[in-house]
């Protein structure tokens, strides 16, 4: 029997949340409040979008603050949806909504718990990308999986393309989960703790290329997984960073010292990796013949 949900609160901090929010509104879902970090660039996007006019926006420093909890209680929330919102929810907050909290996670679970799961999947050369929706509990990405979607990607795509695809699938998947919840036939999969792995949230310095230990394929994946707006992968030349935004895999049988720059018949720069060379197509400055790159 269909029992429509009432009083949904969306927690967001980026394009994933905005796309899902718009999808929910277009499909007539009752959004009573939209919560985001107090100091965030998203507010201009939200407040200037005609579709979102009439939404009750709540800017909040900490979602676990007692005063904030009392504000949420007045909305009589039945469901929370968390999309790209990094703050950990406390037990009191989790207990507020009647039907719990759905968290939109950019990776397969329990294999990719933790931060930056879309980036890590690309870096690890996964054959496909998987996203998940879980019923949030007190752990970090430990709740039951209630929705999952796997999609393909190509070598021509960067993390920007992956996010675009993921956001589209999240919008559709969220509606599917809500429909199942309203029809009382939501399917849940408990996570196997023996298969769990936690991945660290990536920081800019994690983009350093180690030419001595990384294969050309690994360099290729790192560069495209850190394409703008993320901080680029980078190397070091004469003590200063050179950011690399595009490389190309090549099939050249060249043997040399990793990190060494070379040109062939005027084409380059190629850089030796652990196994073979890779072509740098776009960098923050010109790279000259015969220069060693840091590793």
PyMOL commands that set and color helices and strands:
alter all, ss='L'
color gray80, all
select helices_A, chain A and resi 15-26+42-47+50-52+66-74+91-94+117-123+159-182+193-195+204-207+216-225
alter helices_A, ss='H'
color red, helices_A
select strands_A, chain A and resi 8-12+31-37+57-60+79-83+101-105+113-114+128-135+145-152+198-199+233-237+240-249+261-264+267-272+277-283
alter strands_A, ss='S'
color yellow, strands_A
deselect
rebuild
show_as cartoon
